Amino acid sequence: MPFSREIEEKIELLKEKYAASGQDMLSYLEGLIYQDFLNYWDYINLDVLLNIQQPRTPFPDETVFIVYHQITELYFKLTLHAMKQITDVEHPSPENFKKQLRRMNDYFKNLIRSYEIMVDGMDKEQFLKFRMALLPASGFQSAQYRFIEILSTDAGNLLTQQLRDQLGDEENLRILYENFYWKQGGKELRSGNKTLTLRQFEKKYTDDFIKALYRYEHDNLWQKFKKLPEEAKDEELIRHMKDFDLNVEVRWPLMHYRSAVRYLHKKPEDIEATGGTNWQEYLPPHFQKTYLFPELFSEKEKESWGKSRITRPAKPH
């Protein structure tokens, strides 16, 4: 029975493909005879995925805590994947710029909306018990979140407002890195010394962070935006850029802050976070005033940055 014209065309294309790589097409076709059909559970490694939750305590809600953080890291991975389709392209088109930004914002909006699952989905008393088995691990140690910031903007924008004033002309990326705003959150509440959480985090990731700072110094999202033709920087693109900034630097930290208030706020003195991090000073974005794309915001918008009924906590004695 003769092949249809469509099948013959496909066979010719396959011949060209394998000939170009020096491979024998017939060998590959023979392999197809013995190859099993692909199924869903193998394709996404479902059995592996459902068995990487390893609670350290008998409390049922620890599984909620683990699964939610794993989902968070997967969304961060998707965000970085979308970002690199802008930052790693020599001349990204305005259309692709907008498309990837929409994706990035959608990932973060899903994360922000879903945070209620963990906030309302865990028993407070269980959390306050099983958290003690997690020391000194902390969500503070999410390297992907830091890479998202590094790929987004210039290193000088990742300082607190006070340090930006002091180091405004500094160009040494290592010095800027040592003064990133989030490092202040890794200091002990009373002594001001680095917590074990921060020391572990720096030991594992500092080389990678420095490497990324140099790699994306001129190729981060902000630099790619600035290199676009002026006519491409339209209202829609600017709106997507500002939305991403707010998602990463305001809305996401605010969800963490509200969660910390719910679980860790206790009179007369707040409970320390699992890594001993200074969550009262570190999480509220209004205190940090870190902007990924500061030139896109008005002074009025910056003044109200991250305000959400937050009052600065009293210094510990």
ROVEX-722565 format. One record per residue (C-alpha): residue number from 1; residue in three letters; x, y, z. Coordinates in steps of 0.5 Angstrom, whole numbers, plus 500, padded with zeros to 3 digits. Example, Ala and Ser with C-alpha at 12.3 -4.5 7.8 and 13.67 -1.06 7.14 Angstrom:
BEGIN
PT seq type   u   v   w
PT   1  Ala 525 491 516
PT   2  Ser 527 498 514
***
This chain:
BEGIN
PT seq type   u   v   w
PT   1  Met 500 500 500
PT   2  Pro 503 507 498
PT   3  Phe 504 512 503
PT   4  Ser 500 518 502
PT   5  Arg 504 525 500
PT   6  Glu 504 528 507
PT   7  Ile 508 522 510
PT   8  Glu 513 522 504
PT   9  Glu 514 529 505
PT  10  Lys 515 528 513
PT  11  Ile 520 522 511
PT  12  Glu 524 526 507
PT  13  Leu 524 532 512
PT  14  Leu 527 526 517
PT  15  Lys 532 524 512
PT  16  Glu 535 531 511
PT  17  Lys 535 532 519
PT  18  Tyr 539 525 520
PT  19  Ala 543 526 514
PT  20  Ala 545 533 517
PT  21  Ser 547 530 524
PT  22  Gly 551 524 520
PT  23  Gln 546 519 523
PT  24  Asp 542 513 520
PT  25  Met 535 515 520
PT  26  Leu 533 507 519
PT  27  Ser 536 506 526
PT  28  Tyr 532 511 529
PT  29  Leu 525 508 526
PT  30  Glu 527 502 528
PT  31  Gly 528 504 535
PT  32  Leu 521 507 535
PT  33  Ile 518 500 534
PT  34  Tyr 521 498 541
PT  35  Gln 520 505 545
PT  36  Asp 514 505 550
PT  37  Phe 508 510 549
PT  38  Leu 510 516 553
PT  39  Asn 505 517 559
PT  40  Tyr 503 523 564
PT  41  Trp 506 520 570
PT  42  Asp 513 519 567
PT  43  Tyr 513 525 563
PT  44  Ile 512 530 569
PT  45  Asn 516 525 574
PT  46  Leu 510 525 578
PT  47  Asp 512 519 583
PT  48  Val 518 523 585
PT  49  Leu 514 530 585
PT  50  Leu 510 527 590
PT  51  Asn 515 524 594
PT  52  Ile 520 529 596
PT  53  Gln 516 532 602
PT  54  Gln 520 530 608
PT  55  Pro 516 532 614
PT  56  Arg 521 533 620
PT  57  Thr 515 532 625
PT  58  Pro 509 528 626
PT  59  Phe 505 535 625
PT  60  Pro 500 534 619
PT  61  Asp 500 541 617
PT  62  Glu 508 541 616
PT  63  Thr 506 538 610
PT  64  Val 502 544 608
PT  65  Phe 508 548 609
PT  66  Ile 513 544 605
PT  67  Val 508 543 599
PT  68  Tyr 507 551 599
PT  69  His 514 553 599
PT  70  Gln 516 548 594
PT  71  Ile 510 551 589
PT  72  Thr 513 558 591
PT  73  Glu 520 555 588
PT  74  Leu 517 552 582
PT  75  Tyr 514 559 580
PT  76  Phe 520 563 582
PT  77  Lys 523 558 576
PT  78  Leu 518 560 571
PT  79  Thr 519 567 573
PT  80  Leu 527 566 572
PT  81  His 525 562 565
PT  82  Ala 521 568 563
PT  83  Met 526 573 565
PT  84  Lys 532 570 561
PT  85  Gln 528 570 555
PT  86  Ile 529 578 555
PT  87  Thr 536 578 559
PT  88  Asp 539 573 555
PT  89  Val 537 576 548
PT  90  Glu 541 581 545
PT  91  His 535 585 542
PT  92  Pro 529 583 545
PT  93  Ser 523 585 541
PT  94  Pro 518 590 545
PT  95  Glu 512 585 543
PT  96  Asn 517 579 547
PT  97  Phe 518 584 552
PT  98  Lys 511 585 554
PT  99  Lys 509 578 553
PT 100  Gln 515 575 558
PT 101  Leu 513 581 563
PT 102  Arg 505 579 563
PT 103  Arg 508 572 564
PT 104  Met 512 574 570
PT 105  Asn 507 578 573
PT 106  Asp 502 572 572
PT 107  Tyr 506 568 576
PT 108  Phe 507 573 582
PT 109  Lys 500 574 582
PT 110  Asn 498 567 583
PT 111  Leu 503 566 588
PT 112  Ile 501 573 592
PT 113  Arg 493 570 591
PT 114  Ser 495 563 594
PT 115  Tyr 499 565 600
PT 116  Glu 492 565 604
PT 117  Ile 493 557 603
PT 118  Met 499 557 608
PT 119  Val 496 563 612
PT 120  Asp 489 560 613
PT 121  Gly 491 553 612
PT 122  Met 496 552 617
PT 123  Asp 494 551 625
PT 124  Lys 498 556 629
PT 125  Glu 499 552 634
PT 126  Gln 502 546 630
PT 127  Phe 506 551 626
PT 128  Leu 509 554 633
PT 129  Lys 511 547 635
PT 130  Phe 514 544 628
PT 131  Arg 518 550 626
PT 132  Met 523 549 632
PT 133  Ala 525 543 628
PT 134  Leu 527 547 622
PT 135  Leu 532 551 625
PT 136  Pro 536 555 622
PT 137  Ala 532 554 615
PT 138  Ser 528 560 613
PT 139  Gly 525 562 607
PT 140  Phe 530 568 607
PT 141  Gln 534 563 604
PT 142  Ser 531 563 597
PT 143  Ala 536 564 592
PT 144  Gln 532 564 586
PT 145  Tyr 528 570 589
PT 146  Arg 535 574 590
PT 147  Phe 536 572 583
PT 148  Ile 530 575 580
PT 149  Glu 532 581 583
PT 150  Ile 539 581 581
PT 151  Leu 536 579 574
PT 152  Ser 531 585 574
PT 153  Thr 536 591 576
PT 154  Asp 542 595 577
PT 155  Ala 546 592 584
PT 156  Gly 545 599 587
PT 157  Asn 538 599 587
PT 158  Leu 538 593 592
PT 159  Leu 540 597 597
PT 160  Thr 536 600 603
PT 161  Gln 535 608 602
PT 162  Gln 540 610 607
PT 163  Leu 545 606 604
PT 164  Arg 543 608 597
PT 165  Asp 545 615 600
PT 166  Gln 552 613 602
PT 167  Leu 554 609 597
PT 168  Gly 550 612 591
PT 169  Asp 557 613 587
PT 170  Glu 560 606 588
PT 171  Glu 561 602 582
PT 172  Asn 564 596 585
PT 173  Leu 559 590 585
PT 174  Arg 562 586 591
PT 175  Ile 562 592 595
PT 176  Leu 554 593 593
PT 177  Tyr 553 586 594
PT 178  Glu 555 586 601
PT 179  Asn 550 592 603
PT 180  Phe 544 589 599
PT 181  Tyr 538 590 603
PT 182  Trp 536 583 605
PT 183  Lys 542 582 609
PT 184  Gln 540 587 614
PT 185  Gly 534 582 615
PT 186  Gly 539 576 617
PT 187  Lys 542 580 623
PT 188  Glu 540 578 630
PT 189  Leu 535 582 633
PT 190  Arg 539 584 639
PT 191  Ser 547 583 637
PT 192  Gly 546 585 630
PT 193  Asn 551 580 628
PT 194  Lys 550 575 622
PT 195  Thr 545 569 624
PT 196  Leu 547 562 622
PT 197  Thr 541 563 617
PT 198  Leu 545 568 613
PT 199  Arg 552 565 614
PT 200  Gln 550 559 611
PT 201  Phe 546 562 605
PT 202  Glu 552 566 604
PT 203  Lys 557 560 604
PT 204  Lys 553 557 599
PT 205  Tyr 550 562 594
PT 206  Thr 555 568 594
PT 207  Asp 559 566 589
PT 208  Asp 553 565 584
PT 209  Phe 550 571 586
PT 210  Ile 557 575 585
PT 211  Lys 557 571 578
PT 212  Ala 550 573 576
PT 213  Leu 551 581 578
PT 214  Tyr 557 581 573
PT 215  Arg 553 577 568
PT 216  Tyr 547 581 568
PT 217  Glu 550 588 570
PT 218  His 549 591 563
PT 219  Asp 544 585 561
PT 220  Asn 539 586 567
PT 221  Leu 531 587 565
PT 222  Trp 532 595 567
PT 223  Gln 538 595 562
PT 224  Lys 534 592 557
PT 225  Phe 528 596 558
PT 226  Lys 533 602 557
PT 227  Lys 536 600 550
PT 228  Leu 529 599 547
PT 229  Pro 527 605 542
PT 230  Glu 523 610 545
PT 231  Glu 517 609 541
PT 232  Ala 517 602 544
PT 233  Lys 517 604 551
PT 234  Asp 509 605 551
PT 235  Glu 504 606 557
PT 236  Glu 503 598 556
PT 237  Leu 510 596 557
PT 238  Ile 511 601 563
PT 239  Arg 505 599 566
PT 240  His 508 592 566
PT 241  Met 514 594 569
PT 242  Lys 511 597 574
PT 243  Asp 507 592 576
PT 244  Phe 513 587 576
PT 245  Asp 516 592 581
PT 246  Leu 510 592 586
PT 247  Asn 509 585 585
PT 248  Val 516 583 587
PT 249  Glu 518 588 592
PT 250  Val 512 590 595
PT 251  Arg 506 585 594
PT 252  Trp 510 579 596
PT 253  Pro 514 581 602
PT 254  Leu 507 584 605
PT 255  Met 504 577 604
PT 256  His 510 575 608
PT 257  Tyr 509 580 613
PT 258  Arg 502 579 614
PT 259  Ser 504 571 615
PT 260  Ala 509 573 620
PT 261  Val 505 578 624
PT 262  Arg 499 572 624
PT 263  Tyr 504 567 627
PT 264  Leu 510 570 630
PT 265  His 507 576 633
PT 266  Lys 506 576 641
PT 267  Lys 505 581 646
PT 268  Pro 509 583 650
PT 269  Glu 515 581 645
PT 270  Asp 515 578 638
PT 271  Ile 517 571 637
PT 272  Glu 523 570 633
PT 273  Ala 523 567 626
PT 274  Thr 526 560 625
PT 275  Gly 533 563 623
PT 276  Gly 533 569 628
PT 277  Thr 532 574 622
PT 278  Asn 529 580 624
PT 279  Trp 523 580 620
PT 280  Gln 520 586 623
PT 281  Glu 525 591 620
PT 282  Tyr 526 586 614
PT 283  Leu 519 584 611
PT 284  Pro 516 591 611
PT 285  Pro 517 594 604
PT 286  His 516 601 606
PT 287  Phe 522 601 611
PT 288  Gln 526 598 605
PT 289  Lys 524 602 600
PT 290  Thr 527 598 595
PT 291  Tyr 525 599 587
PT 292  Leu 527 595 581
PT 293  Phe 526 601 576
PT 294  Pro 526 607 581
PT 295  Glu 525 612 575
PT 296  Leu 519 609 573
PT 297  Phe 515 612 579
PT 298  Ser 513 619 581
PT 299  Glu 516 621 588
PT 300  Lys 509 621 591
PT 301  Glu 508 613 589
PT 302  Lys 515 612 592
PT 303  Glu 513 616 599
PT 304  Ser 507 611 599
PT 305  Trp 511 605 597
PT 306  Gly 509 599 601
PT 307  Lys 504 602 606
PT 308  Ser 499 598 609
PT 309  Arg 498 600 616
PT 310  Ile 505 598 618
PT 311  Thr 508 601 624
PT 312  Arg 516 601 625
PT 313  Pro 517 596 631
PT 314  Ala 521 599 637
PT 315  Lys 528 597 638
PT 316  Pro 530 591 643
PT 317  His 533 593 649
***
